[in-house]
Amino acid sequence: MAAPALELQAAIVAAVRADAALMALVSGIYDLPPADPFGAAQGYIGFGPEDAPTQTGCVDLVTVTLQMDVWSRRVGRVHCKEILHELRRVLRGVATAENPIVSRGEPFERILRDPDGGTHHGILQLSFGMESRG
């Protein structure tokens, strides 16, 4: 049985790759981006910092808090906002089987301009309460 955070990451990757609208905006989703992750789409999604799951109460419930990073090299913030919007939509439907998601926290979103002046960095922070069955 997979640890809750591992199952969640696999479910996120599968959901993003299966969504045509989101994949039309990005070259891919990466845990460790390749040398040139932007591709023809000029954008990609990566996994950022993640808090270690914490157990709460007498039920085996863990909270997985993670950050999804969105990167865009297109001019302006529009592309970055589009990716964030579609990613949020896809993640609302993510489900896990072995360690079910039983609650979701309010997402936090932010867009920053990278120091290179041309890249926008979108941040989507999410929390998932998961029943740990392992």
ABEGO torsion letter per residue (X at the ends): XBBAAAAAAAAAAAAAAABAAAAAABAEBBABBBABAAEAAGBBBBBBBBBBBBBBEABBBBBBBBBBBBBBABBEAAAAAAAAAAAAAAAAABBBAABBBABBBBBBBBBBBBAAGABBBBBBBBBBBBBBAX
